[in-house]
Structures are given as C-alpha cells and as structure tokens.
Amino acid sequence: MILSWRRASTLSIVLLLGGLASTAQAENEFSREQLEVMAGGCASCHGTDGRLAGAVPAIAGRPASLLESRMLAFKADEVEDTTVMNRIAKGFSDEELAALARHFAENPGPQGDVP
C-alpha cells in the first residue's frame, strides 16, 4: 500500500511540475489577435503597425532587442523626458513587452524596409 502511495505522490508531483512548465510556456506565446489588441494602443502615437514617422519615432522594422530593451527601460523609469511611455509600459508584463517588440520588429518600416 505504501509503495502505491509513493508512486501516486511521485506521479502527482511530475504532473504538477509538467503543468507549471506548460503554463509558463503558454504565457510567453500570444496569438496574432492578442498581439493586435495589445499593439492597438501603440497606434495612437506610433501609427498603425508602428510605421508613423514624425515627432514620435516609427517603431516598425526596428530590431526586437532594441525595442524590448527600450520598453523595459521605460517600465523601470530609466528614461528621462518621457511623456507617457513609462506609464504605458508599466501596464504590460515583461513577456508582453518582448512579444510586442517582436511584433513591431517583424513589420516593415515606414519606407517598406523589412529587417
């Protein structure tokens, strides 16, 4: 009886850890629709798909690593003279910011450039 209980306990732990790993992986993956909703707020200043060029920089086509590090810096209040980006970035998890960075990096830039 004890052997069966140990096996059941071990199996439960394995399943629990496997489930936690699956959940962590799922949190890092966003559907195209989810990304479009998250990116929708960016369009007000950066234009549709991040291509607006002008006083507010275009973000489409820029390297994902640059965009991610910049958004994380906004979130951590490490960028002086920001208007609203520090408050906007704080509304997203680090994983969401990374996903947004990849999303905008994959879009052609204002001149149609693709990274």
Backbone as CSV, one residue per row, in Angstrom:
resi,resn,N_x,N_y,N_z,CA_x,CA_y,CA_z,C_x,C_y,C_z
1,MET,0.815,-1.196,0.000,0.000,0.000,0.000,0.863,1.266,0.000
2,ILE,1.944,1.244,0.799,2.823,2.409,0.860,3.496,2.637,-0.490
3,LEU,3.891,1.592,-1.154,4.522,1.704,-2.460,3.587,2.385,-3.456
4,SER,2.340,2.013,-3.442,1.367,2.631,-4.334,1.181,4.106,-4.012
5,TRP,1.168,4.440,-2.745,1.015,5.832,-2.344,2.220,6.651,-2.817
6,ARG,3.425,6.070,-2.695,4.640,6.771,-3.146,4.607,6.987,-4.652
7,ARG,4.191,5.983,-5.368,4.087,6.127,-6.818,3.075,7.201,-7.185
8,ALA,1.954,7.205,-6.495,0.921,8.211,-6.763,1.441,9.605,-6.432
9,SER,2.184,9.728,-5.343,2.745,11.027,-4.966,3.747,11.502,-6.005
10,THR,4.609,10.589,-6.434,5.601,10.935,-7.446,4.926,11.351,-8.750
11,LEU,3.925,10.589,-9.146,3.198,10.916,-10.364,2.527,12.281,-10.246
12,SER,1.936,12.576,-9.100,1.287,13.874,-8.888,2.281,15.015,-9.005
13,ILE,3.459,14.839,-8.422,4.485,15.884,-8.484,4.947,16.093,-9.924
14,VAL,5.180,15.008,-10.643,5.604,15.110,-12.036,4.549,15.835,-12.866
15,LEU,3.286,15.476,-12.660,2.211,16.124,-13.409,2.100,17.601,-13.042
16,LEU,2.252,17.927,-11.776,2.173,19.316,-11.336,3.299,20.130,-11.962
17,LEU,4.534,19.622,-11.894,5.660,20.346,-12.478,5.523,20.471,-13.993
18,GLY,5.044,19.433,-14.626,4.814,19.491,-16.071,3.760,20.517,-16.422
19,GLY,2.718,20.592,-15.616,1.666,21.579,-15.844,2.167,22.988,-15.656
20,LEU,3.021,23.197,-14.646,3.580,24.529,-14.434,4.476,24.933,-15.591
21,ALA,5.251,24.010,-16.116,6.111,24.307,-17.260,5.266,24.662,-18.476
22,SER,4.157,23.946,-18.683,3.270,24.243,-19.809,2.649,25.614,-19.663
23,THR,2.256,25.971,-18.435,1.660,27.276,-18.191,2.670,28.377,-18.467
24,ALA,3.898,28.202,-17.996,4.933,29.220,-18.235,5.183,29.387,-19.725
25,GLN,5.214,28.287,-20.471,5.425,28.370,-21.910,4.247,29.067,-22.573
26,ALA,3.024,28.762,-22.156,1.844,29.360,-22.761,1.801,30.860,-22.515
27,GLU,2.310,31.318,-21.367,2.293,32.740,-21.073,3.228,33.523,-22.000
28,ASN,4.216,32.867,-22.583,5.160,33.530,-23.469,4.711,33.509,-24.918
29,GLU,3.605,32.869,-25.188,3.107,32.776,-26.550,1.776,33.521,-26.647
30,PHE,1.688,34.379,-27.627,0.470,35.156,-27.819,-0.012,34.955,-29.249
31,SER,-1.311,34.869,-29.409,-1.874,34.720,-30.747,-1.743,36.048,-31.494
32,ARG,-1.906,35.971,-32.787,-1.866,37.183,-33.622,-2.934,38.178,-33.162
33,GLU,-4.096,37.662,-32.817,-5.193,38.525,-32.360,-4.830,39.222,-31.053
34,GLN,-4.220,38.472,-30.114,-3.814,39.073,-28.847,-2.776,40.171,-29.078
35,LEU,-1.822,39.919,-29.968,-0.808,40.923,-30.268,-1.421,42.165,-30.898
36,GLU,-2.380,41.973,-31.772,-3.028,43.125,-32.409,-3.778,43.970,-31.384
37,VAL,-4.408,43.326,-30.422,-5.106,44.069,-29.370,-4.097,44.823,-28.513
38,MET,-3.023,44.129,-28.104,-2.002,44.789,-27.278,-1.350,45.943,-28.034
39,ALA,-1.111,45.768,-29.333,-0.443,46.789,-30.134,-1.381,47.930,-30.522
40,GLY,-2.678,47.737,-30.375,-3.642,48.758,-30.767,-3.423,50.095,-30.086
41,GLY,-3.048,50.057,-28.823,-2.793,51.298,-28.094,-1.572,52.042,-28.601
42,CYS,-0.659,51.338,-29.207,0.562,51.955,-29.732,0.256,52.805,-30.966
43,ALA,-0.821,52.453,-31.677,-1.166,53.126,-32.935,-1.486,54.597,-32.737
44,SER,-1.975,54.967,-31.570,-2.329,56.369,-31.325,-1.144,57.302,-31.539
45,CYS,0.037,56.866,-31.132,1.225,57.711,-31.259,2.168,57.255,-32.365
46,HIS,2.314,55.936,-32.517,3.290,55.396,-33.463,2.681,55.018,-34.803
47,GLY,1.375,55.178,-34.948,0.700,54.857,-36.194,0.362,53.385,-36.308
48,THR,-0.493,53.065,-37.246,-0.892,51.688,-37.479,0.337,50.853,-37.784
49,ASP,0.496,49.774,-37.085,1.638,48.863,-37.234,2.985,49.525,-36.957
50,GLY,2.969,50.669,-36.264,4.219,51.301,-35.845,4.980,52.032,-36.914
51,ARG,4.316,52.394,-38.014,5.012,52.993,-39.166,5.004,54.522,-39.200
52,LEU,4.299,55.171,-38.293,4.208,56.630,-38.336,5.575,57.247,-38.071
53,ALA,6.045,58.062,-38.967,7.322,58.754,-38.796,7.034,60.225,-38.551
54,GLY,7.698,60.812,-37.603,7.485,62.211,-37.268,8.060,62.494,-35.900
55,ALA,7.344,63.320,-35.126,7.829,63.665,-33.791,7.951,62.428,-32.902
56,VAL,7.041,61.495,-33.064,7.113,60.225,-32.345,7.765,59.233,-33.305
57,PRO,8.793,58.544,-32.866,9.525,57.677,-33.806,8.718,56.474,-34.283
58,ALA,8.961,56.115,-35.534,8.406,54.874,-36.069,9.122,53.722,-35.370
59,ILE,8.384,52.676,-35.044,8.996,51.540,-34.358,8.978,50.278,-35.215
60,ALA,8.234,50.297,-36.294,8.176,49.126,-37.181,9.529,48.907,-37.835
61,GLY,9.932,47.648,-37.925,11.159,47.301,-38.604,12.426,47.498,-37.798
62,ARG,12.299,48.002,-36.584,13.485,48.161,-35.737,13.817,46.823,-35.087
63,PRO,15.048,46.601,-34.682,15.412,45.321,-34.067,14.609,45.057,-32.783
64,ALA,14.125,43.830,-32.642,13.323,43.459,-31.481,14.088,43.693,-30.184
65,SER,15.376,43.393,-30.180,16.165,43.567,-28.950,16.219,45.034,-28.535
66,LEU,16.321,45.937,-29.511,16.332,47.367,-29.216,14.981,47.818,-28.669
67,LEU,13.914,47.404,-29.330,12.575,47.785,-28.877,12.288,47.247,-27.477
68,GLU,12.635,45.982,-27.254,12.376,45.381,-25.943,13.159,46.092,-24.844
69,SER,14.438,46.321,-25.065,15.242,46.975,-24.029,14.740,48.391,-23.753
70,ARG,14.299,49.059,-24.793,13.779,50.425,-24.615,12.473,50.411,-23.812
71,MET,11.576,49.482,-24.138,10.310,49.417,-23.403,10.534,48.999,-21.952
72,LEU,11.481,48.093,-21.716,11.794,47.703,-20.340,12.404,48.880,-19.577
73,ALA,13.198,49.692,-20.267,13.771,50.891,-19.632,12.670,51.892,-19.284
74,PHE,11.690,52.062,-20.174,10.552,52.923,-19.854,9.826,52.393,-18.620
75,LYS,9.593,51.092,-18.604,8.868,50.463,-17.495,9.588,50.671,-16.165
76,ALA,10.909,50.646,-16.193,11.713,50.793,-14.977,12.015,52.258,-14.647
77,ASP,11.391,53.185,-15.364,11.621,54.628,-15.173,13.095,54.995,-15.335
78,GLU,13.764,54.394,-16.292,15.175,54.668,-16.550,15.386,55.655,-17.687
79,VAL,14.304,56.125,-18.299,14.406,57.051,-19.427,13.854,58.403,-18.977
80,GLU,14.704,59.411,-19.071,14.263,60.755,-18.692,13.489,61.394,-19.842
81,ASP,12.725,62.397,-19.533,11.985,63.184,-20.519,11.009,62.355,-21.351
82,THR,10.367,61.368,-20.736,9.343,60.635,-21.475,8.014,61.322,-21.228
83,THR,7.099,61.109,-22.105,5.773,61.692,-21.908,4.873,60.665,-21.232
84,VAL,4.506,59.628,-21.949,3.588,58.636,-21.377,4.121,57.209,-21.438
85,MET,5.240,56.979,-22.131,5.705,55.609,-22.330,6.009,54.886,-21.027
86,ASN,6.487,55.591,-20.019,6.772,54.915,-18.763,5.485,54.372,-18.137
87,ARG,4.419,55.122,-18.236,3.139,54.658,-17.677,2.529,53.566,-18.540
88,ILE,2.651,53.678,-19.834,2.108,52.656,-20.727,2.846,51.336,-20.540
89,ALA,4.171,51.378,-20.502,4.968,50.159,-20.382,4.674,49.413,-19.083
90,LYS,4.367,50.148,-18.031,4.072,49.508,-16.738,2.786,48.690,-16.785
91,GLY,1.956,48.904,-17.781,0.720,48.150,-17.917,0.907,46.783,-18.558
92,PHE,2.131,46.463,-18.962,2.422,45.197,-19.630,3.425,44.393,-18.814
93,SER,3.318,43.081,-18.901,4.337,42.217,-18.294,5.583,42.265,-19.183
94,ASP,6.698,41.806,-18.645,7.931,41.766,-19.438,7.753,40.870,-20.664
95,GLU,7.006,39.770,-20.498,6.760,38.856,-21.613,5.921,39.530,-22.695
96,GLU,4.936,40.319,-22.276,4.108,41.042,-23.258,4.935,42.082,-23.999
97,LEU,5.820,42.772,-23.290,6.675,43.761,-23.943,7.607,43.088,-24.950
98,ALA,8.139,41.923,-24.592,9.001,41.183,-25.521,8.216,40.767,-26.761
99,ALA,6.981,40.312,-26.559,6.141,39.906,-27.688,5.805,41.111,-28.573
100,LEU,5.516,42.256,-27.964,5.253,43.469,-28.744,6.494,43.895,-29.530
101,ALA,7.659,43.779,-28.917,8.901,44.134,-29.616,9.085,43.259,-30.852
102,ARG,8.859,41.966,-30.709,8.970,41.064,-31.867,7.920,41.405,-32.917
103,HIS,6.703,41.729,-32.462,5.610,42.069,-33.379,5.994,43.271,-34.244
104,PHE,6.461,44.334,-33.624,6.798,45.533,-34.393,8.065,45.341,-35.220
105,ALA,8.996,44.539,-34.735,10.226,44.274,-35.496,9.921,43.529,-36.787
106,GLU,8.896,42.696,-36.758,8.537,41.909,-37.942,7.756,42.703,-38.983
107,ASN,7.248,43.882,-38.623,6.520,44.718,-39.565,7.489,45.535,-40.412
108,PRO,7.191,45.731,-41.682,8.059,46.599,-42.498,8.094,48.009,-41.921
109,GLY,9.235,48.650,-42.016,9.377,50.013,-41.532,8.630,51.008,-42.397
110,PRO,8.705,52.305,-42.087,7.970,53.341,-42.823,8.297,53.377,-44.308
111,GLN,9.506,52.987,-44.671,9.917,53.005,-46.079,9.698,51.651,-46.744
112,GLY,9.017,50.742,-46.020,8.784,49.408,-46.554,9.935,48.460,-46.270
113,ASP,10.912,48.938,-45.492,12.064,48.102,-45.165,11.639,46.983,-44.221
114,VAL,12.166,45.818,-44.476,11.944,44.681,-43.595,13.296,44.351,-42.980
115,PRO,13.339,44.161,-41.651,14.639,43.901,-41.024,15.286,42.643,-41.553
